[in-house]
Amino acid sequence: MIVLLDPWSGGSRLYRFAVIAGMALVFLGIVLAIIGATTQNSSLITTALVVLGTGIAAHSLSLLERVRVGLRRRAERQRGRK
């Protein structure tokens, strides 16, 4: 049996979506924070922080999904050995 160590190839659709969404939101939050800081727009900085937090939450969700899938696969392998 060939085991792929690449999380992208072996990841679920939810994992892939959460990773892409998390990276995009973090990038957008950084851009908004830079724009808000250079224009001294406090409401834009606040929005940037919310977007950054949402991106970090999405990335955390992807990590939890990856662990869930890994635990499920490990349990399936152990059931197959018995």
C-alpha positions as CSV (number, residue, x, y, z in Angstrom):
1,M,0.0,0.0,0.0
2,I,1.4,3.4,-1.0
3,V,0.9,6.1,1.7
4,L,0.8,9.7,0.5
5,L,2.4,12.0,3.1
6,D,1.2,15.0,1.2
7,P,-1.7,16.5,3.2
8,W,-3.2,18.1,0.1
9,S,-3.5,14.9,-1.9
10,G,-4.9,12.9,1.0
11,G,-7.0,15.7,2.5
12,S,-10.8,16.0,2.4
13,R,-12.6,18.6,0.5
14,L,-13.4,20.5,3.7
15,Y,-9.6,20.5,4.6
16,R,-8.7,21.9,1.2
17,F,-11.5,24.6,1.3
18,A,-10.5,25.6,4.9
19,V,-6.8,25.9,4.0
20,I,-7.5,28.1,0.9
21,A,-10.1,30.2,2.7
22,G,-7.8,30.7,5.7
23,M,-4.9,31.7,3.6
24,A,-7.0,34.1,1.5
25,L,-8.6,35.7,4.6
26,V,-5.2,36.1,6.3
27,F,-3.8,37.7,3.2
28,L,-6.8,40.0,2.8
29,G,-6.5,40.9,6.5
30,I,-2.9,41.8,6.2
31,V,-3.5,44.0,3.1
32,L,-6.4,45.7,4.9
33,A,-4.3,46.3,8.0
34,I,-1.5,47.9,5.9
35,I,-3.9,50.1,4.1
36,G,-5.7,51.0,7.3
37,A,-2.4,51.8,9.1
38,T,-1.1,54.0,6.2
39,T,-4.3,55.9,5.9
40,Q,-4.8,56.0,9.7
41,N,-8.4,54.6,9.3
42,S,-9.2,52.9,12.6
43,S,-12.4,51.3,11.2
44,L,-10.4,49.7,8.4
45,I,-7.9,48.4,11.0
46,T,-10.7,46.9,13.1
47,T,-12.1,45.2,10.0
48,A,-8.7,43.9,9.2
49,L,-8.4,42.4,12.6
50,V,-11.8,40.7,12.3
51,V,-10.8,39.3,8.8
52,L,-7.4,38.1,10.2
53,G,-9.2,36.4,13.1
54,T,-11.6,34.7,10.7
55,G,-8.7,33.5,8.6
56,I,-6.9,32.1,11.6
57,A,-10.1,30.3,12.7
58,A,-10.5,28.8,9.2
59,H,-6.9,27.6,9.3
60,S,-7.4,26.1,12.7
61,L,-10.5,24.3,11.3
62,S,-8.4,22.9,8.6
63,L,-5.9,21.5,11.1
64,L,-8.7,20.0,13.2
65,E,-10.2,18.4,10.0
66,R,-6.8,17.0,9.1
67,V,-6.5,15.4,12.6
68,R,-10.0,14.0,12.3
69,V,-9.3,12.3,9.0
70,G,-6.0,11.0,10.3
71,L,-7.6,9.4,13.3
72,R,-10.3,7.9,11.2
73,R,-7.8,6.4,8.8
74,R,-5.7,5.0,11.7
75,A,-8.8,3.4,13.2
76,E,-9.7,1.8,9.9
77,R,-6.1,0.4,9.6
78,Q,-6.3,-1.0,13.1
79,R,-9.7,-2.7,12.3
80,G,-8.2,-4.2,9.2
81,R,-5.3,-5.9,11.2
82,K,-7.7,-7.7,13.6
